[in-house]
Amino acid sequence: MAMSYKVRFWEIRERPDRRKGFEVRWTVSGREKSESFLTKGLAESRRAKLMTAARDGEPFDTQSGLPASEIRALKQRTTWYVLAREYIEQRWDRTPGNTRRTLADALATVTPAFVET
């Protein structure tokens, strides 16, 4: 993961022809990054967070364009797989066979809704 301190921000661009009509744009080591928002307030808030991270001296990831603190937060999030495993491990030893089957079936049914393609 390549990190860089070369970050520049542009003004918020209004795009009335789009559903998310306000775009925050910035560059990291010359690579353009952007995020779109429904309202100007949301776009300004996001831009302010990014600018604060840059002012605080955080390096930005050149691939995703995110500050190091946001990359760390993304990596620390609990995944559905980990949550499901912990839940089953908690209950497995003290539940009878039919309940185990029901738990496994319920998790197998609901898992596709939580997993990205």
Stockholm file with secondary structure:
# STOCKHOLM 1.0

chainA/1-117         MAMSYKVRFWEIRERPDRRKGFEVRWTVSGREKSESFLTKGLAESRRAKLMTAARDGEPFDTQSGLPASEIRALKQRTTWYVLAREYIEQRWDRTPGNTRRTLADALATVTPAFVET
#=GR chainA/1-117 SS CCEESCEEECCCEECTTSSSCEEEEEEETTEEEEEEESSHHHHHHHHHHHHHHHHTTCCEETTTCCBHHHHHHHHHSCCHHHHHHHHHHHHHTTSCHHHHHHHHHHHHHHHHHHSCC
#=GC SS_cons         CCEESCEEECCCEECTTSSSCEEEEEEETTEEEEEEESSHHHHHHHHHHHHHHHHTTCCEETTTCCBHHHHHHHHHSCCHHHHHHHHHHHHHTTSCHHHHHHHHHHHHHHHHHHSCC
//
